[in-house]
Amino acid sequence: MQRRAAAAYFAFFLVVSVAAYAYIGVAESQRPEVSLEANANLTNDTTFTVDGTTYTASNIHMSSGGGGGHGGGGGGSMVADLSWTNDSWQYSGTVENGSTTSIDNTTYQVTTSNESNTVTFTEQLNASQLAIEDPAVEDSLATQNGTQYVVYEENGTLQPVSEWLPEPETRTYQQSETIPYQSDSGVQQTTLSQVSTDSATVTWVAPRDRTVELTEGGNVTLQGQQYFAHFPNHDSVQLVSVDEYPTYQEQLDSQEYFHERKNGLWGVSILAGIAAVLMLGMAYLPTRG
């Protein structure tokens, strides 16, 4: 009698387990999807234009970071790069008082004046190099009592270097005038924006390459228009107007509800299977007497 009851319970729990597992497969075909009216469907190296600016998607991949977001796996989330060129990016730079700068292969010392709002470039003369280039004097300089001299080839007479050197070139720039500036990308023609005792600020406009990272559901502003990113698969990314975000959130909530129900079915299937095994084991327990 004990074995019959255990066998009946075994069969019951086994049927429940198998039925729950079978329904998981049926429910999977009804998984809710995120379906949006996208402004752009991008794959690697495809472009999207907003108000004359062209944007290029690249490096679409699953990140290795933890905490998967919507659209990604548990161990990471989908990301991509969106790049473009800003043709009117405003740069700024600083010229320090007393520093040196090289313009057209000539070195100048910088002097800033807060009183006159000017910056002056004074040519730095290389006496040793000029002596080599002057056939009238010896190539090397002479030093006596701490003073440097040039030595004339014809008669060996000496002349102090300070008297022999030509007048250095000077360039003075007023605030708001155009001034050359040695930037990381070369000499730029800039605007002298502000002058102080210690430094001067220059500004100029030039192209600049920009890149932003797209993440699932993350916002991005392009030419004043707001979008968010959605990854429908591992090979593409959609840019969608923020007006669609309430719809997107509703569909994510539906997916979350589906996953909760599916996990519940897994729990039923596993627990019923364990119960069936326990019932089968109890059927073969030894009886007293």
MARVO-66121 format. One record per residue (C-alpha): x, y, z. Coordinates in Angstrom, 1 decimal. Example, Ala and Ser with C-alpha at 12.3 -4.5 7.8 and 13.67 -1.06 7.14 Angstrom:
<rs>
      X      Y      Z
   12.3   -4.5    7.8
   13.7   -1.1    7.1
</rs>
This chain:
<rs>
      X      Y      Z
    0.0    0.0    0.0
    2.9    2.3    0.9
    4.5    1.6   -2.4
    1.4    2.2   -4.4
    0.8    5.6   -2.8
    4.5    6.6   -3.4
    4.2    5.4   -7.0
    1.1    7.5   -7.5
    2.7   10.6   -6.1
    5.8    9.9   -8.2
    3.7    9.7  -11.3
    1.9   12.9  -10.3
    5.0   15.0   -9.7
    6.7   13.6  -12.8
    3.7   14.7  -14.9
    3.8   18.2  -13.3
    7.5   18.4  -13.9
    7.3   17.3  -17.5
    4.3   19.5  -18.2
    6.0   22.6  -16.8
    9.1   21.9  -18.8
    7.1   21.4  -22.0
    5.2   24.7  -21.4
    8.5   26.5  -21.1
    9.3   25.5  -24.7
    5.8   26.7  -25.8
    6.1   30.0  -23.9
    9.5   30.7  -25.5
    7.9   31.1  -28.9
    5.7   33.8  -27.3
    8.6   35.8  -25.9
    7.8   39.6  -26.2
   10.2   41.5  -28.4
   11.3   45.1  -28.4
   10.0   46.6  -31.6
   10.5   50.4  -32.2
   10.2   53.0  -34.9
   14.0   53.6  -35.3
   15.4   56.7  -36.9
   18.5   54.7  -37.9
   19.4   51.1  -38.1
   23.2   50.8  -38.0
   25.7   48.1  -38.4
   29.5   48.5  -38.3
   30.8   51.3  -40.6
   27.3   52.4  -41.6
   26.4   56.1  -41.4
   23.5   58.3  -40.2
   23.1   62.0  -41.1
   21.5   64.6  -38.8
   21.3   68.3  -40.1
   24.3   67.8  -42.4
   26.6   66.0  -39.9
   27.4   62.4  -40.7
   27.7   59.9  -37.9
   29.4   56.5  -38.3
   28.7   53.4  -36.1
   31.6   51.1  -35.3
   32.9   48.6  -32.8
   29.5   47.0  -32.0
   30.3   44.3  -29.4
   29.4   42.8  -26.1
   31.3   44.5  -23.3
   33.1   42.3  -20.8
   32.0   44.3  -17.8
   29.7   42.9  -15.2
   26.0   43.5  -14.8
   24.3   42.9  -18.1
   21.8   45.6  -19.1
   18.8   45.3  -21.3
   19.6   43.6  -24.5
   22.8   42.1  -23.1
   23.8   38.9  -21.4
   24.3   38.5  -17.6
   28.1   39.0  -17.9
   28.1   42.1  -20.0
   26.1   44.5  -22.2
   26.0   45.6  -25.8
   28.0   48.8  -26.6
   29.0   50.6  -29.8
   31.0   53.7  -30.9
   29.4   56.6  -32.7
   31.9   59.0  -34.3
   31.7   62.2  -36.3
   33.7   65.3  -37.2
   32.8   68.7  -35.6
   34.0   71.2  -38.2
   33.6   74.2  -35.9
   35.1   73.1  -32.6
   36.5   76.0  -30.6
   40.0   75.3  -29.2
   41.9   77.5  -26.7
   45.5   77.7  -25.7
   47.7   79.5  -23.2
   50.9   81.4  -23.9
   53.0   81.9  -20.7
   54.9   85.1  -20.1
   58.7   84.4  -20.4
   58.2   81.2  -22.3
   59.6   80.5  -25.8
   57.8   79.5  -29.0
   59.0   78.4  -32.4
   57.4   80.0  -35.5
   58.7   79.3  -39.0
   61.9   77.6  -37.6
   62.6   80.8  -35.5
   62.6   80.8  -31.7
   60.9   83.7  -30.0
   60.6   84.7  -26.3
   57.1   85.7  -25.2
   56.3   88.8  -23.2
   52.8   89.6  -22.1
   51.7   93.0  -21.0
   48.5   93.5  -19.0
   48.7   97.3  -19.3
   48.8   97.5  -23.1
   46.9   94.2  -23.7
   49.7   93.0  -26.0
   51.9   90.0  -26.6
   55.4   90.5  -28.0
   57.5   87.9  -29.6
   61.2   88.7  -29.5
   63.6   86.7  -31.7
   66.2   84.7  -29.8
   69.5   85.0  -31.7
   71.9   82.1  -31.6
   75.4   83.7  -31.5
   77.3   80.5  -32.0
   75.3   79.6  -35.2
   75.5   83.2  -36.5
   79.3   83.2  -36.0
   79.6   80.0  -38.1
   77.5   81.6  -40.9
   79.5   84.9  -40.9
   82.7   84.4  -43.0
   84.3   87.6  -41.4
   84.6   86.1  -37.9
   85.9   82.8  -36.5
   83.5   80.0  -36.0
   84.0   79.8  -32.3
   83.3   82.6  -29.7
   86.0   83.8  -27.3
   85.3   84.5  -23.6
   87.3   87.0  -21.5
   86.3   88.1  -18.0
   82.9   86.6  -18.4
   82.1   88.5  -21.6
   81.7   86.7  -25.0
   83.4   88.1  -28.1
   83.6   87.4  -31.7
   87.1   87.2  -33.3
   87.6   88.7  -36.7
   89.5   86.5  -39.2
   91.4   89.4  -40.8
   93.2   90.9  -37.9
   92.1   88.9  -34.8
   90.4   91.9  -33.1
   87.6   91.2  -30.7
   84.1   92.7  -30.5
   81.5   91.9  -27.8
   78.8   89.6  -29.0
   76.1   92.0  -27.7
   77.4   94.7  -30.1
   78.0   92.4  -33.0
   74.6   90.7  -33.0
   71.9   92.2  -35.3
   68.8   93.8  -33.9
   66.4   90.9  -33.1
   63.0   90.7  -34.9
   60.0   91.6  -32.7
   56.4   91.0  -33.3
   53.7   92.7  -31.2
   50.1   91.6  -31.2
   47.1   93.5  -29.7
   44.2   91.8  -28.0
   41.6   90.6  -30.7
   44.3   90.5  -33.4
   45.4   87.3  -35.1
   48.5   85.7  -33.5
   50.4   82.5  -34.5
   50.3   79.8  -31.8
   52.2   76.5  -31.7
   49.6   73.8  -30.9
   50.0   70.0  -30.8
   48.9   69.8  -34.4
   51.2   72.6  -35.7
   51.2   76.4  -35.9
   47.6   77.8  -35.8
   46.4   81.3  -36.7
   44.5   82.2  -33.6
   42.7   85.1  -32.0
   44.4   86.8  -29.0
   41.4   86.7  -26.6
   42.8   87.7  -23.2
   46.0   89.1  -21.8
   47.3   89.1  -18.2
   50.6   89.8  -16.6
   51.4   86.0  -16.4
   49.9   84.7  -19.6
   47.7   85.2  -22.6
   44.8   83.1  -23.9
   44.3   82.4  -27.6
   41.3   80.7  -29.3
   40.7   79.3  -32.8
   38.2   77.2  -34.7
   39.2   73.9  -36.4
   37.7   70.4  -37.0
   37.7   67.9  -34.2
   36.9   64.1  -34.4
   34.4   63.1  -31.7
   33.3   59.7  -30.4
   30.6   58.7  -28.0
   29.8   55.3  -26.6
   26.3   53.9  -27.2
   24.8   51.7  -24.5
   21.4   49.9  -24.3
   18.8   52.5  -23.4
   21.5   55.3  -23.1
   20.7   58.8  -24.3
   22.7   60.6  -26.9
   22.2   64.2  -28.3
   23.0   64.8  -31.9
   22.7   68.3  -33.3
   20.4   69.2  -30.5
   18.1   66.2  -31.1
   17.8   63.5  -28.4
   17.9   59.8  -29.2
   18.5   56.6  -27.2
   20.2   53.4  -28.4
   18.7   49.9  -28.7
   20.6   46.8  -29.7
   18.1   44.4  -31.4
   20.9   41.8  -31.9
   24.7   41.5  -31.5
   25.4   43.0  -34.9
   23.4   46.2  -35.1
   22.3   49.2  -33.1
   19.2   51.4  -33.5
   19.0   55.1  -32.8
   15.5   56.0  -31.7
   13.8   59.3  -30.8
   13.3   59.8  -27.1
    9.6   60.2  -28.0
    9.6   56.4  -28.3
   11.1   55.8  -24.8
    7.7   55.2  -23.0
    6.9   52.5  -25.6
   10.4   51.0  -25.1
   10.0   51.0  -21.3
    6.6   49.2  -21.6
    8.1   46.5  -23.8
   11.0   46.0  -21.4
    8.5   45.6  -18.6
    6.7   43.0  -20.6
    9.9   41.2  -21.1
   10.7   41.3  -17.4
    7.2   39.9  -16.6
    7.8   37.1  -19.1
   11.1   36.2  -17.6
    9.6   36.1  -14.1
    6.8   33.7  -15.3
    9.4   31.6  -17.1
   11.6   31.4  -14.1
    8.5   30.3  -12.1
    7.9   27.5  -14.5
   11.5   26.4  -14.2
   11.0   26.3  -10.4
    7.9   24.2  -10.7
    9.6   21.8  -13.1
   12.7   21.4  -10.9
   10.9   21.1   -7.6
    8.3   18.6   -9.0
   11.1   16.6  -10.5
   12.9   16.5   -7.1
    9.6   15.5   -5.4
    9.1   12.7   -7.9
   12.6   11.3   -7.2
   11.9   11.5   -3.4
    8.6    9.7   -3.8
   10.3    7.0   -5.9
   12.9    6.6   -3.2
   10.3    6.4   -0.4
    8.5    3.6   -2.3
   11.4    1.3   -1.8
   12.1    2.1    1.9
   12.0   -1.1    4.0
    8.8   -1.8    5.9
    8.6   -2.8    9.6
    7.9   -6.4   10.4
</rs>
